[in-house]
């Protein structure tokens, strides 16, 4: 099996990218952009592109109630078939690969775990989804720590309230805000973005080509996004903001930026789970033990099938006419 020293990280192989113009270059504000004339791809956009909406904690929520709820969720998760399947995969496959080391872990887009609102996926228990994602993330970090020298665990989401931050810090996470997140991403990072918004996910992948990633199926990226207000705590973006969030549909170069990462990773669909329905459609991307295990990766939509600006605008006008989009 190849050693760490003999296998350079795929992020260093940018010269093999389909287009040299797809390489990132620093912009005047310090963010990263794929090429001149395109919107900047920076984790900073997750904080600065729109106002962050923060939910207040649900009445009666405290550190003690969170700890008790977290314990129940952890017990249920570790007793589930999905966890058993992933534990087996980590033990039999992932932890035996010596082509990478994980030194840090980062979770983007978790959402508030304390707010008094139902989750977006029709759960009737406030923030069940976010806490379920946290518990799963912690279980994977725990497995990785049996081999990898993980030194830091990061969390970033503009929707965290003070109680969220206090609880996450109690669990050992460092809660960060942009632009610090740009500096925290490295090729030795395990990145988890549960159903993450498009911009920060693409930016994080492009920033460092992390060795291990669990999150969106990148073969679907980027094309027209769903109404971004669902990620912003009830904040209703303007029609123009919605248009801006659909424009990556017309940016094939962003896809070219993702391909060097995708083509150096093995794709493993995550198991389905009635306990953690958010797992459906999530994908694990990991560096293999040998390049001989790699298979070509293609996007689920061709460049010709992507929305151009005019089609994206027509899409949002239709959404607005049905009341799904607001000015």
KASUL-V467356 format. One record per run of one state. SS is the DSSP state (h for helix, s for strand, l for the rest). FROM is the first residue (numbers start at 1). TO is the last residue. If there is no record, write none. Layout:
# KASUL-V467356
ss: (SS & SS)
from: (FROM & FROM)
to: (TO & TO)
This chain:
# KASUL-V467356
ss: (l & h & l & h & l & s & l & s & l & h & l & s & l & h & l & h & l & h & l & s & l & s & l & s & l & s & l & h & l & s & l & h & l & s & l & h & l & s & l & h & l & s & l & h & l & h & l & h & l & h & l & h & l & s & l & h & l & s & l & h & l & h & l & h & l)
from: (1 & 10 & 17 & 20 & 23 & 25 & 27 & 32 & 34 & 45 & 49 & 57 & 58 & 63 & 79 & 81 & 93 & 94 & 97 & 104 & 109 & 115 & 116 & 118 & 119 & 126 & 127 & 128 & 146 & 152 & 157 & 162 & 171 & 174 & 176 & 180 & 185 & 189 & 193 & 198 & 209 & 212 & 216 & 218 & 221 & 228 & 232 & 239 & 245 & 247 & 251 & 252 & 263 & 266 & 270 & 277 & 280 & 283 & 287 & 291 & 294 & 303 & 306 & 309 & 322)
to: (9 & 16 & 19 & 22 & 24 & 26 & 31 & 33 & 44 & 48 & 56 & 57 & 62 & 78 & 80 & 92 & 93 & 96 & 103 & 108 & 114 & 115 & 117 & 118 & 125 & 126 & 127 & 145 & 151 & 156 & 161 & 170 & 173 & 175 & 179 & 184 & 188 & 192 & 197 & 208 & 211 & 215 & 217 & 220 & 227 & 231 & 238 & 244 & 246 & 250 & 251 & 262 & 265 & 269 & 276 & 279 & 282 & 286 & 290 & 293 & 302 & 305 & 308 & 321 & 327)
